[in-house]
Amino acid sequence: MAPSSSGGGAGSMVPTFVMFGAVILVFYFLMIRPQQKRQKAHQDMIANLKIGDKVVTTAGMHGKIEKIDDKTVVLQMDSIKITFEKSAIVSKIEN
């Protein structure tokens, strides 16, 4: 017996492509887009830092900004001053 070929080969691929596209959309809206929003908010926060702001670094250190350069920030922590990269600042503490 010779195998019979059905004409539905190309037609059966359409639902597969639709499901693949749906998975990509769900992945985008649940994972990629929220991450982009958080990254944009963090960049805006970094750009709007000013002297006197209280911040927290990635190491969990709390300090007050004493000096700001293009890429670095000097934080006052009690009696010491430490220089950090701007990217090391995680959040700004609102009073």
Disulfide bonds with the S-S distance in Angstrom:
none
